[in-house]
Amino acid sequence: MKPIVLAVALLFSAGALQAYAEPTGSALPGLGAYDEFMLALIKKWDVPGAGLAVAHKDKLLLVRGYGLASKERAVPVEPTSLFRLASLSKTITAVTVLQLVQEGRLKLDDKVLPLLGEIGPRADRIADSRVHDITVRHLLQHSGGFDRDRSGDAVFLPGAAAAARRQGGSLPPDCPTVLRDTLERKLDFAPGEVFAYSNVGYCILGRVVERVTGTPYETHVREHVLAPAGATRMRIGRTLQPAEGEVAYYDYREAKEVRAMPGLGAKLAPQPYGAFAVETMDSYGGWIGAPVDYLRFILAIDGRRGAALLETATLTEMNASSGLKAASPDAEGYNTNNTFYGLGINVRPVRSGANLFHFGSLPGTSTLAVRTADGFAWVAAFNSRPRDRKGFRGELDRGLWVAKGKVKTWPEGNLFEGNP
């Protein structure tokens, strides 16, 4: 490349990056603390891009994009950019299951194996009779008997490859393959004994939804949960086929390529495009959407906006403590800052009720959804996961609370009007 052409290219690139340092989207007056925090956060942690949506009661106050959706193409994150939502998917699945409970089509204390039927474990290969005791409630509260810290996480390598090999299936393995293999093996603890965060448990719940409704999981959820909430853009993602408007995903700077999941078409790949298959993760980590889409969903759970997805009695059940102890002192999603895990959601009791939240995390993805006792809610999504994921998660959580506290007077108005 000739020097003058190179110089022009560099100037254009620098100008594009500078232009995208400004947030996209809209915010009501007086909410600059959110922009200041988000821009500083992605710069400090070397995250290319992020989205944020903030609401009070039924009104949208801020819907923003920060940084870049694609570094290679210098495309900015827009308020409608789609992100992998990772474990925020679990709350969607929990609400779907709880809807079936309040419709009388399912009970929380129903045993799971009869619900699974022929896709469940083969009777002559069950190694632990305690699998017969697993209930829907156990899976919702992560007490089904699966502890990934002890026996590994069967949905990711190397566990996924081992499951497919034992079951004679192909890779990447689908959820029925993983659940059958898991339920034919020894449990890590008796169902209902302790809390241990489990992707497999929510994989099973997705299949319960399909068996009870006779409809594919994604179809049922979109029709009966997300469409009524107005979150019509949300869908199950695809690892190598991004949806229109979906961001690109980036590992942290020092990360190396990994041995790719067989079936994804490469031997080595960056973790966000090779370590897992998003399309097989539907009910525990597969949903994609813009932060404002997920915000619509969480506002609809209790009817803060539109018709409530869940009745009061069901909400009480969802947010109740199981009283279970964690399998380990630092168990993910539990026992931090006086919180506990309800049914598909983390709960932090406060004087005026409870603050509800969930984090999501995958290579290339970090997400957070919060619904507060005093009527606020926010959802943040990022297209990278820093190496110090716990440090980033803590700073993100604290920073958004601090930004909320800096707002002197909450503005009037509603950005839901006129925002797709």
N, C-alpha and C positions, 0 to 999 in steps of 0.2 A: 504494500500500500504506500502511495506517495505521501510525503510528509504533510502536504497541505490537505489532502483528503483525510488523513488520520487526524489532523488537528480539528477539522470540521466535525468528524464523527465523534471525537471526544467532547467537543463543545456541546453537540446535540445531546449526547448521553448525559452529560453533567446537567444541562438545562432541564432535561426530562426528569431526572431524579430530584432536582431542586423543586420543580413544579409539583411533583407528587409528594413533597414533604408537607404540603397543605392538605388538610382533611377534605374529603369529598362528602357530599350529602348535606344534611340540614341539622341545625340545633336551634332551639329557642334561646332568647337572650339570657345572659348571665350564667351559662354553663361552660365557660371557657376552661374551667379546672379539669374537665374530662379530656378535652383536647390536649392540654398541656401534659397531663399524666400519660396518656396513650402514646403521644409522640416521643416523649422521653423514654418510656418503657421499651418501645420497639428499637429505639436507637441504642439504649444501654445493652439490651440482650441480643442485638444483632438479628432481630426478627424482621423479615422483609415486609410483611403486611398484616393488617388486623381489621376487624370490624367490631363495632359497638352499637348497641341499641339500649336506650334507657327509657323507662316509663314510670309514671305515677298514677296509681289507680288504673283507669282505662285510657289514659292519654299518653301518647308517644311524645317524649320531650327531646330526644336526640337520636339520630340515626346516621352513623358516620362510617366512612372507610378511611383507613390510614395506610400510607406506604404503598407497596407494590403487590399486586396479585401475581404478576410475572416479572421477574428481574430481567429475563432474557428479552422480553418484548416491551419492557418499560410500561406495562399496563397498570394503572392504579387500581387499588381496591375501591369498589363502589359500595354503597349501602346495600345493594342487592346481590353482591358477589356471594357465591355459594362456597361454604367451607365444609370439610369433614367435621362432624360434630362429636365423633368418638363416643365416649361413655355417656354423654347427654342422651344418647339413644336409649339408655336404660330407663329413664323416667318416662319416655314415650311408651315403651313396652309395659311398664308398670301401670300407667294410666289405662292402657288398652285392656290389660288383664282385669283391672279393678272395674272397668265398665262392664265387662262380662259377668263379674261377680254381682254387681248391683242389678243387672238384668236377669239374674237367677240362672244363668247358663253355666255357672262355675262357682265353686266354693273355695275360700282360701285354704281350708283344711282338707280339700280333696287330695287323695294320693295321686302322684304324678304318673306312675307307670301305667295304670289303666287308661289314662288319658292319651298316652303316646301310642298305644296299640302296637301295630306291626313295625313302626319305626323305632320302637324302644329296644332295650337289651333282649337278647335271646335267653330264654329261661335257663337253658342248660349251660350257659356261659357266665352267669352272674356269679362273681367271686365273693360278694359281700351281701348277705341277705338284708342288711339295713337299707339298701336302696329302695326296698318296698315301703319304707317309712317316710320317704321324701314327699313333702306336700308343696302345694303352690306357694303357700306362705313362706316356707323355708327358702325357696328359690328367690322370692322377692326380697327377702331380708338377708340374703347371702349367708344362709346357715344350712345349706343343703348337704354338706359333708365334703366339699371340695376346697382344698387349701393349696393354691398355686405356689405358695412359698415352700411347701413340703413336696408336692408331687409334680410341680410344673404347670404351665398354662397350656392346655391341650389345643387351644385355638391358634397358637403361634409355633414357629419352629423352635426346637426340634420336636415338640410334642405332637404337632399336627402331622408331621411325616410319619411318626411312629403309629399314630392312630390310623392313618390311611393304610399303612402296611399291615397292621393287625386285622383290619376290616376288609382288606382286599380292594380298597377304593383308590381313586385317582387323586392327584393333587392339582390345585388346592382342594382340601377336603370340604365338603359341604357340612352344614350343621348337623344333619341326621347322622352322618358318619362319626363326627366328634362326640355327639351325645351318647350314641350307642356304645362306643368304645369306652367312654368315661364311666357309664353306668354298669359296664361289665367288669370293671376293675374294682380294686379295694378302695373304700372311702377313706378319707383322712380323719374323719371324726363322725360321731353319730349325728344324724340330722337333727337340727334344733339345739345342738349343744353349745356352739360358739359362732361368732361372726368371722367369716373369712371371705373377702371380696372375690367374686367369681364371675368370669365371663361365661363359662360353660353353663352356669345356672340360668343366665338370661338367654343363652342360645336355646336351652330347653323350653323356656317360657314362650319364645317365638313360635316353636312348634306346637305348643299347647294352644296358642291362639289359632293356628291353622287347623288343628284337629277339632276344636270346639266350633269354629265358624264355618269350616269347609271352604275357606277362602285363603289364597296366599297371604302371608303376613303383611307384605307391603301394601297390597290392595286393600285389605281390611283397615289397616291403620290410616291410610290416606283418606278413605271414604268416611270412616266413623270417628276419627280423632282429629286429624289435621285439617280436613276440609271444613268441618264446623268451626274450627278455630281461625280459619282464614289463612292457614299456612300451606297454601296450595303448591308452592314451589318445592317443598321438601320431598325428597325421594331417597332411595338407597343408592349409594355411590358406586362407582366402578373404578378399579385400581388404575387401569391403563386407558380408559376411555372417559375423560372428564366431561361433565355435563356442560352445556352452554352457560357461560358466566361463572364457571367454577375456577377457583384460584389454583395456582401451581403450589406444590409443597416442597419444602426444603429442610434437609437435616441440618444440624448445627455444623459450624464451619469445619471442625476437626474430624467430623464423622467420616468413616470409610464406607465404601460399598460393601454389601453383605451378600452371602450366598442367597440367591433369590428363591422364593417359594416355587417349587416345580409346578409347571402349568402356566406360569406368567411369561414365558418366552425368553428368559434371559438367565445366564448363569450367575452373573453379578449385577447388582443394581443398588441405587441409593435406597435406604430403608423405606422411605415413604412410597416407593414404587416396586418393592420387591420382598419386604419382610412379612407381608400379610396380603390377603385378598379381601378388599373392602366388601365386595359383593357377597361374600359368604358370612359377613359379620352383622347382618341386618339388625337383629333384635338386641344386640349387645354393643354395637359400635359402628353400624353401617350407614346411618342417616347423614345426608348432607342438606344444608340450608343456609340462608343468610341469618345473621344474628336477629334481625327483626322478625324473621319467620318463626324462629324458636321462641322469641319473646311473645308473639301472638299465642303460641301454644301454651306457655306457662301462665299467661293471663287468663286463658280460658279454663284452666283446670278447676279453679274455684269460682269462675264466673265474674272475675274482675272486669272482663270485657266480653260481652256476648253471653250466650247461654253456657252455664257451667257444665263441664264434661263430667264432673263427679259430684255426687250428692254430699251433703254435710256429714252424714254418718260414714260414708266411704272415705272422705277426707280425714276424718278423725282417726280412722283405722290406718290410713296411709302414713300419718304423721306421728303415730304412737311409738313409744319405745318398746322394743322386744325384751329389754332387760338383759340381753345376752352380753357376755364378755367377749372381747376380741381374742382371736386365736393367738395373736402376738401383740406386744405393747405398741408397736408402730404400724398396726394393720391399716392398710390404705382405706380412706373413707370413714374412719371410725376413731372415736376416742381422742379427738383433737379439739381443744378449746371448748370442752364440755358439749360436744356434739354426739349424736348417735345416728345410725342409719335406720330409717323407717322402712317403707315399702317403695323402693325405687328412688329415694331422695334422702339427702343428708338433712338432719334437723338440729338446729341450735335453739333451745328454749331461751326466751327472753321474757322480761316482765310483761310485755304487752302481747305475748303469744309465742311465735316461733319464726325464726329466719330459716328459710329453706334454700338449699343450694346443691349443686353437683358440678364436679370437675370432669373434664374429658382430656385424654392424653393418648397420643400415638406418635410414633416418629413422623415429624412434619406437621403435627397438629397439637394445639393446646386450646381448650375451651373452658368457659365458666358460665354458669347460669345461677342467678340469685333472685329470690323473691322474699322481700322483707315483711316483717310484721306490721310496719307502719305504711304499707301501701306502695312501696317502690319495687321495681324489678329491673334487672339488667342482664344482658347476655353479651359476652365477648368471645371472639374467635380469632385465632392466629394461624398463619400458614407455616409455622415452624415450632419445634419444641426444643428449647435450649438444653444444653448438656446438664446443667443443674436444674432439673425440672421442678424439684421441690422449692428451691429458692425463687424461681420465676413464679411459680404458683402462689407462693406466699406474698410476694411483692405485688402481684396482680390483684389478689383479693384485698389486701390492705389498701392499696392505692385507690381502688374504686370507692371504697368506703370513705377514704379521706377526701376524695373529690366530691362526693355527696355532701360531706360536712362543710365544705368550703362554699357551698351555694347559700347565699344570704337570703334570697327571696326566690321561691320557685315560680317560674313564669307561667302565665296563662297561655293557652293554646293547645293544639293537638295535631301533631305531624302525621298521625294515622290518616287524616283527611288529605288526600292528594298523594299519598305515598303508596306505591304498589306493594 
